[in-house]
Amino acid sequence: MSLLSNSTLEITLHQLMTKGEQILKAYNKHDASIDARLLLCHLLGCNHMSLVLNKNEIISRQLEETYMYLIAKRTQGMPLQYITKSQEFMGLDFYVDERVLIPRQDTETLVETVIDIIRKEKLKEIIEIGSGSGCISVSLAHFLEDVKITAIDISQEALDVTFKNAVFHGVNDRINCVKSNLLDDYTGEPNSIDLIISNPPYISKDEMSSLMEEVNDYEPKLALTDGLDGLTFYRKISKQAKQFLKLNGILAYEIGYNQSEAVTEIMINEGFKDIKVIKDLAGKDRVIVARN
Ligand code: GLN
């Protein structure tokens, strides 16, 4: 074999994916094989099946280099979703980047609970506080034709992502994005809202150090923690929500697995009734709903 052909050694799709997997394994990434495949699918814009069907296809040098660049980002610890710029939530595809938290499966428990309530009680006027990627607001608007949602976030950067996902899913006509610290700059009528929903930053300062490194290094701190005891936003939102909820309106939160008692107490102190705690699929307390 000549020197020339050696230096332009051709590599197949399958070989490239194996190379990616081996590098990720060397960096102790435990989902090495899945991540290597997903990154290749992302790069080629194809699904797993076409990877298998075309595994013997020769890959261009340029694609190989780009793939190695993506693998390198993953070895550095960047979450897969920030590399592929997407995360599935409630069966929908959401655009994500480092401006927002990556949607979690736990949060589907909150959305499913609230969808049931909204259907049963035929609710319409909704506010989401801290919309981030928009996974909650957009899912609600997607699955419920009649709702009108105000999606609030303190971060304009995050709100831009909420809007992007609302447009992507064709629900931007029913989601109004408002930049505000909680309800501070919300100018709607008092006692006019049927339901307020929030997945606020609830990790306490102490618990931040026990989070996975990838979460701590890449996901926005502002969306994860209040820098205090993790309960700050439940206190503030529960107080502010009273002013805008209708009588019997609903307040629904995602909570940390160990926060149900503390948040129940906060809600009782603000005068909420019919307080219910709901568990996630792992059997942990995850959602709390109450009535004004
Ligand atoms: N509402 C978004 C979510 O549930 C963002 C939450 C947050 O940033 N704390 O993922």
Residues whose N, C-alpha, C, O or C-beta is under 5 A from the ligand:
A	BS01	LIG	L101 I102 P103 T107 G130 S131 G132 S133 C135 I136 N199 P200 P201 A223
